[in-house]
Amino acid sequence: MIKILATEHKDLKFVAFDGYEEWYLSIDGFVGLRPYTEADLRGQARDMDLEDYLDGEIPHFLEPYVDRTKFADDMEEQWDEMADIYTTREEEGKDDIYLCWGASTNIEYEFEKNNIVTYEDFVNYYEFVGLTEEEFNNLIK
C-alpha cells in the first residue's frame, strides 16, 4: 500500500515505514525518524530517571534533599527540549507527529541487509511504502 507522508521539511522524501521508524531520503542520506505524539514525548521525559540525567548516582547524604516529583514535573514541561526532534508532520484530525532522530544509514546497505532487490520485496518488507514501483526502480539504479 502506498502512503504519502509529508513533513514541514521539503527535502525529505518518504520511502517506507517498518513498524518502528519512518524512513526518508534526505541530504543526510537514508534516515529513520521515530514518530511520537506530544503525549508520548511528555511521558518519556517525565519517566527520565534523575541518575540517568546526571549520568551518575546522587550521594546518599543528598538524597533527602532531592525532590524527584519536581524533577519529573520539570522534565515533562521541557519535553520538547529533551526530545531529539528533527521535524514534524501534521495528520488531519489527529495530533501532530514529532519525528525524532533514529537510525541513519546508506539505502543500498539497508536494502541489501534486508534482502530487498525487487519492488515486491520492498512492499513485503515494510508495513507501508511511499514509493511507486517506478520510483523504487529509479532509486536502486
C-alpha positions as CSV (number, residue, x, y, z in Angstrom):
1,M,0.0,0.0,0.0
2,I,1.4,3.4,-1.0
3,K,1.0,6.1,1.6
4,I,2.4,9.6,1.2
5,L,3.7,11.3,4.4
6,A,4.7,14.9,4.1
7,T,6.7,16.8,6.7
8,E,7.5,20.5,7.2
9,H,10.9,19.8,5.6
10,K,10.5,19.7,1.8
11,D,13.9,18.0,1.4
12,L,12.6,14.8,2.9
13,K,11.1,12.1,0.6
14,F,9.1,9.4,2.5
15,V,10.2,5.9,1.5
16,A,8.7,3.4,3.9
17,F,7.6,2.6,7.5
18,D,9.0,-0.5,9.1
19,G,6.7,-0.5,12.2
20,Y,9.2,1.4,14.3
21,E,10.7,4.2,12.1
22,E,9.6,6.2,9.1
23,W,12.4,6.0,6.6
24,Y,13.1,9.1,4.4
25,L,15.6,10.1,1.8
26,S,17.3,13.4,2.6
27,I,20.5,15.3,2.1
28,D,21.7,13.4,5.2
29,G,21.2,10.0,3.5
30,F,18.6,7.4,4.3
31,V,17.3,8.4,7.7
32,G,14.9,6.6,10.1
33,L,12.8,9.0,12.1
34,R,10.7,7.8,15.0
35,P,7.2,9.1,15.2
36,Y,5.8,10.3,18.5
37,T,2.9,12.4,19.7
38,E,3.4,15.2,22.2
39,A,1.8,12.9,24.9
40,D,4.4,10.2,24.1
41,L,7.3,12.6,24.4
42,R,5.9,14.2,27.6
43,G,5.6,10.7,29.1
44,Q,9.2,9.8,28.1
45,A,10.5,13.0,29.5
46,R,8.6,12.5,32.8
47,D,9.9,9.0,33.1
48,M,13.5,10.0,32.8
49,D,15.5,8.8,35.8
50,L,17.4,11.6,37.7
51,E,20.5,9.5,37.9
52,D,20.4,8.9,34.1
53,Y,20.1,12.6,33.6
54,L,23.0,13.3,35.9
55,D,25.0,10.4,34.4
56,G,25.7,9.1,37.9
57,E,24.3,8.4,41.3
58,I,23.2,11.0,43.8
59,P,25.3,10.8,47.0
60,H,23.3,9.1,49.8
61,F,23.6,12.1,52.1
62,L,21.9,14.4,49.5
63,E,19.0,12.0,48.8
64,P,16.7,13.6,51.4
65,Y,17.0,17.0,49.7
66,V,16.1,15.7,46.2
67,D,12.6,16.4,45.0
68,R,12.0,13.7,42.4
69,T,8.4,14.8,41.7
70,K,9.6,18.4,40.9
71,F,12.3,16.9,38.7
72,A,9.7,14.8,36.8
73,D,7.4,17.8,36.5
74,D,10.2,20.0,35.1
75,M,11.3,17.3,32.6
76,E,7.7,16.9,31.4
77,E,7.4,20.7,31.0
78,Q,10.6,20.7,28.9
79,W,9.6,17.7,26.8
80,D,10.3,19.5,23.5
81,E,13.8,20.4,24.6
82,M,14.5,16.9,25.8
83,A,13.4,15.1,22.6
84,D,15.6,14.9,19.6
85,I,13.0,16.3,17.2
86,Y,14.1,16.6,13.5
87,T,10.8,17.7,12.1
88,T,7.0,17.5,12.5
89,R,4.2,16.1,10.4
90,E,0.5,17.0,10.6
91,E,-2.2,14.4,10.2
92,E,-5.7,15.7,9.6
93,G,-7.9,15.3,12.6
94,K,-5.1,13.9,14.7
95,D,-2.3,15.2,17.0
96,D,0.9,16.5,15.4
97,I,3.5,13.8,14.9
98,Y,7.0,14.7,16.0
99,L,9.7,12.8,14.1
100,C,12.8,12.2,16.3
101,W,16.2,11.1,15.1
102,G,16.6,7.3,14.8
103,A,18.9,5.5,12.5
104,S,20.9,6.9,9.6
105,T,22.4,4.6,7.0
106,N,23.1,4.1,3.4
107,I,20.0,2.9,1.4
108,E,21.9,0.4,-0.6
109,Y,23.2,-1.2,2.7
110,E,19.8,-1.2,4.2
111,F,18.2,-2.9,1.2
112,E,21.0,-5.4,1.0
113,K,20.8,-6.2,4.7
114,N,17.0,-6.9,4.4
115,N,17.3,-8.7,1.0
116,I,15.3,-6.1,-0.8
117,V,16.0,-6.5,-4.5
118,T,12.6,-6.1,-6.2
119,Y,9.7,-3.8,-5.7
120,E,7.8,-6.8,-4.4
121,D,10.5,-7.4,-1.8
122,F,10.3,-3.7,-0.8
123,V,6.5,-3.8,-0.4
124,N,6.5,-7.1,1.5
125,Y,9.3,-6.0,3.9
126,Y,7.8,-2.6,5.1
127,E,4.5,-2.1,6.8
128,F,3.6,0.5,4.1
129,V,5.7,2.3,1.5
130,G,5.8,5.8,-0.1
131,L,7.3,4.9,-3.5
132,T,5.7,3.6,-6.6
133,E,7.4,0.8,-8.5
134,E,8.8,3.2,-11.0
135,E,10.2,5.4,-8.2
136,F,11.7,2.4,-6.5
137,N,13.3,1.2,-9.7
138,N,14.8,4.6,-10.3
139,L,16.2,4.7,-6.8
140,I,18.0,1.4,-7.0
141,K,19.6,2.0,-10.4
